[in-house]
């Protein structure tokens, strides 16, 4: 199984071409970003991907942005999903990463929404991977688990940093849920959260080592599941971001870290981490077979 890194354009302040160049220089295999609504910007993104021979993951938020429109109906979410799938198709995405639904819906509504969302994806011949995200349907471990039990063919993107802050604890305490949902994990968002926030100031800081290693154990559970399911490639988007996630100094609003440097650091660490994990897993399988 191979390991592929994708650069998020969330928090990137330069042009799309600049972002693609940075991704290629860092050895990332692709870009993750929404499909632009403007036709010219859509062409620019398509050209940048081609110029640097990068793969693409199309990001979708159903109604609103990262936080949904609170009173939008499931039907409105589904219409928005289909519209944005159609918008992203010309870019030839590897798959669609979807922040879908709303945290306030009851469980039966959640299940029906995701059943219909998968039907829409299937009709267009695409894969939608639905993200664990605050404000959205998969905002906590247990709702996510219950929806996945009802819909065993649904794929998810795991951003465990959201669950850490929602639950106010690292996910080692919920290992049974982590290993269960890992069975339907398709993609990883590589951000490290801690008990009081979705993003540590810097994942290399020793005071956040326990949080980093906890997330890494969760990612290993996903890799193990993907290997058992026959995945040829595991994908991760390092996704430390702005908009209140990035810690800033009081009064000056000066950021405590550079986002691209942080995302490169977590990407390079996980590339090495994955290689070590894969070698160990391979040796264990060979020893067991022998």
N, C-alpha and C positions, 0 to 999 in steps of 0.2 A: 504494500500500500504506500502510495506517495503522499506528500504533504504540500499543499499549495496555500500561499498567503495572498490576500487581497487587500489593497489599500482603500480605505474609506475616503470619500471626498467630503465627509462631514468635518467641518473645521478647517478644511483646506481653503486658503485665501487667494491662491493664485489661479491661473487659467487651468482648464481641463488638460491642456497639453502639458503644462508644467507638472500637474499631478501625475499624469501618465509617465512622464520622464522620471520623476522621483521614484515611482513604483518600480520601474524597470531597473533603475540604478541600484535599488535596494534588493534586487532579486525577487521581488514579488511577482506573482503570476497573473495578477488581474486587478481590476477596479470594482469597487462596490459603490453604487450611487443610484439615485432615482433617475428615470428617463426624463430629460428636460421637456417642459411643455412647449418651449419655443423651437420651431423647426430648424433654425440656424444653429442653435445650441445642440440640438440632437445630432446634426451633421458633424459638428465639431467633436462631440464625444465619440461618434463612430469613427471619425478619421484618426483621433488620438489613439484609440484602441488598436486600429489597424497599423498605425505607424510604429507602435512599440510592441506589436504582436501580443497584446494582453487579452485575457479572458474578461468576461463581464458578468457581474451579478446585479440584477435590477432590483432596486429597493422600492417597496410600495408601502405607503401608509393609507389605510382605508379611512376616509373622511378625516378632515383636519390634518394635523402633522403628526409628530410623535405622540401627542396626546389627542385622542379622538374627539370629534364633536360630540358632546355629552348626550344629546338627545337625538342623534342620527339613528335611524332604524336599521335593523339588519339588512333590509332590502337596499337601503341607501349605501351601506358598506359594500354590499355585493355588486351593485352597479358601478361603484367607484373602483372596486377591484378589477372588474372586467375591462373598464375603460383604460386603466393603467397597465394592465397586461398587454392590451392592444397597442398602447403607446410604446411599450418597451420592446415589442417583438422585432422591429426592424434592426435593433442593435444586436440581435442574436445572443441573448443572455444564456449563460449556463443554467441558471434557474432564477426564480424570483424569491427574494427575501421579503416577507410580508409581516408588517405590524398590523394585525387585524383585530376587529371586534372591539369590545368595550368591557372593562372590568365590572361594571354594574349589572350586567345581564345575568339572569338566573341560569343554572346549569343546562336545563333543557333547551333554552334559547342558544346557548353557546354551542351545544352539540349540533343543533340544526344548522346554525350559521356555518360551521366548519364543514359539515357534510355538503352543503350547497357550494361553499367556496371551492372545495376539491372538485366537485362536478364541473364548475366553470373552468378550473385549470385543466382538467382532463379534456374538456371540449376543445380547448385551444392547443392541446398537445404539449403542455408545459408542466414543470414541477414548481409548486409553490411550497416554500418552507416557512412555517409560521413562527414568529419570534416570541420568546419569553420576554415580556417588556411591561414595566409598570404602566398603568392606565389602560392596558389592553387586556384581552381575554385571558392570556397566559401570564397574568401578573404574579401568581403564586404557585408553589409546587403542586398543591393538592387539586386545584381546579384543572391545571394542566394534565395531571395524571388521570383524572376522571374523564376528561374529554378524550384523551388518547386511548383509554380503555374502550370507550364507545366507538372510536374510529381508528382501528389499528393500522390503517394504511396511510394515515396522515403523517407528514414530515414536519419536523420542527427545527428551528434555529435556537441554540441554547446560549443565552446570555445570562449566566448565573449571577452576575453582579446585581441584577434587579431583584432577584429573590433574596439575596443576602441582606439588602437594605429593607425590603418589605418585611422579612422575618426577624430582622435584627440579630442575625447569627450566621455564621458560616454554615455551608450546606453539609458538612460532615455529619451533623445531627440528623439529617434527613436522607441518609445514604440509601435507604430502601427505595425512596422516591427517585433519587438521582439515577440509580442503576436501572430503574424501570423506565423512566422517560428517555434514558440514553438509547434504549432500543428503537426509538423512532427519531433519533437526532440525525439531522442531515448536514448541518453547518454549525460553526461555532463563532460567536463574537468574543474576541479575546480581550475583555476588560476585567480588571480586578476590583471588586467592591469590598467594603468592610461593613461592620455592623451598623454604622451610622451614616453610610453614604454609598452611592453606586460607583465611586471612582476614588481609589487611593491617590494621594498627591503624586507619588512616583512608585511604580511597582518594584524598583530596585532598592528602595529604602529598607534598611533592616527592620525598622519598626513595623513594616507591613509584610514581613516574610511569611508569617503564618497565614495571612489572607491569600498571598500568592500561591503558596504550596497547596492550600485547600482547593483553590480553583484548578490547579494543575491536576490534582487527583480526580476532580470531576471530569476534566477534559480527557484524562486517560480512560475513564469509564466509557466515554463516547468512542474513543479510538478502538477500544476492545470490542465494543458492540459493532462498530462499522466493519472491522476486520471479519467478525463472525458472519456478517451479512454480505460479505463479498465485495465491499467497496474497494475500488482501485485507487481512489484519491480522496483524502480528507481535506476539507477546506476550512480556513480560519481567516477572519477579518479582525486584525487588531483594531479596537474601536474605542480607545480613549478619546474623549471629545470635549467640546466647549460648552457653551450655554448653561453654565452653572455646574457642570461636571468638573471642569478644571478648577482647581483651587487657586485663589488669587489673594494677594496681600491686602489687608484692610486699608482703606483710604486711597491707596494708589491704584487698585484694581490690576496690579501687575501680576501676570501669571507666574506660578511657582515652577513651571516646567514648560518645555517646548513640546507641543503635541506630536509633531512628526518624529522627534527624537524618541519620545516615549513609545510611540507605536512601532517604530523600528526596533527599539530595544525588546519589547515584548514579542515581536515577530521573530527576531533572531534567537531569542531564548527558546521560544516554542519550536522553532525549526530544529535546534539542537536537542531539546527535550524529546521531541517526537522521534528523532533518529535513535536516541538512547533507549527510549521505550520500545521501539520497533525491534532493535537488536535483542533486547532482553526477552521480549515476547517470542521472537523467533527461536532463540536458544531454548526457552522453556518448552515450546512445542516440539522441537527436535528431541530434547531429552525425554519428553513424555512418550513420543512415538518410538524412541529407541528402547 
